[in-house]
Amino acid sequence: MTVVDPRVLRETVDGSTVRIDFVVPDDLEYFDGHFPGVPIVPGVVQIKWAIESARRCLTISGAVARIEALKFQQIMQAGAQITLQLEYAAESRKLYFAFESEQARHSSGRIVLAESAS
């Protein structure tokens, strides 16, 4: 079985904000070749998880227009317990995200969504 998503421990939605506590699985498919002996979650996967979580929990739509203020501060490894914080500002169509653990902030940024086609 291929594992492509984190193992969610708890998920809380409050209006336009979401908090998801999860564990990075040891057998995550994205670890293949990234990097042997020291598996880390690629940045593009973190962005994918933020977008997919927002679409699921906040029912937002629209293609990604651009990503702003993207920062990768600390690597995210197998077995890490992580909290994903999401906040959606509907008027600006910006999704703010941050992946954090007790040890550090792992990544953060803003994802700007394009207007949905009518």
N, C-alpha and C positions, 0 to 999 in steps of 0.2 A: 504494500500500500504506500502510495506517495503522499508525503505530508508537505503541504504548502502553506498552511495557516498556523498561527500560534495557538496554543492550548489556552482557551479563555477560562479564567477562574471566576471573574465577576464582571458584570457590565451594568453601568448605570447611565440612564439617559434622563436629563433634566432640561426640558425646553430645547435650546440650541447648543447644549453642551453634552459631552459624552466622556465617561471615564471607563476605560477597559483595562483590567488587570489580567495579565497573561504570562505564560511561561513559554520561552523559545524552545521548541522541541529539539532533542538531540539528533533526530533523524530528519531534519528539515531538508527537503530536496535542494534548496538553494545553497546548501553548504557544499554541494558537489563541485569541487575545484575552487572553492572560495573560503578558505585556503587550507590545503592539506595539513593536518596536525593542529591547526588553530582555526576552527570554523567560525566565521563571522557572518552576520546577516548583512547582505549587500544594501547599500543606501536605496537603490531603486526598489527593493522589496519593502523597505520601511515606508516609502512613499505609497507604494501599492496598498499596503495594509491600512494606511491612514485613509486613502480614498475609498477603498472598499468598505471599511468600517463606517465611514460617514454616509455613504450611499445606503447602507443597510440600516443604520440606527437613526439617521436624520432624514432619510428619504429625499436626499438632494439629487439633482440631475445636472446635466451639462458636461461637455468635454472639458478637459483641463486646458485652459488658455495659456497659463504660465505658472511658474513656481517662483516665489519671492523669498528673500531672506533665508535661504536654505543653509542650515549649518549641521555638520556632523561633528559632534564634540567628543564622543567616546564610542569605541566599538561595542557592538551588541553580540554576545556570544551565546552558544548553546547552553541551555539550562538557566539562563538569566530570567529573573522575575521582573517584568517590566510593566509600567503603567503608561497607557496611551491616553493623552488628554486631547480632546477635539472641541473646537468651538467654531460654529458657523455664523458668520455675519451676512445675513440674507441680502441686505441693502447693497453691499459691496461685492457679494458673491465670493467672499474669501473664507476659506477653511483654514483655521489656525491649528497646528498640530505640534505636539511635543511627546517624545518617548523618553521616559525617565525611570530610574531605579533608585534604590537607596544609596547607591554609590555615586551616581552622576546623571546628568542629562546626556542622553545619547544622540538625539537629533531634534531639530525643530524647524519650522518654516511656515509659509503661507502658500496655499494652493488657490489660485484664482480660477473660477469656473466660468466658462463661456455661457452666454444665454442659450437656453434650450430652443431648438427649432420648433416652430408652431405647427 
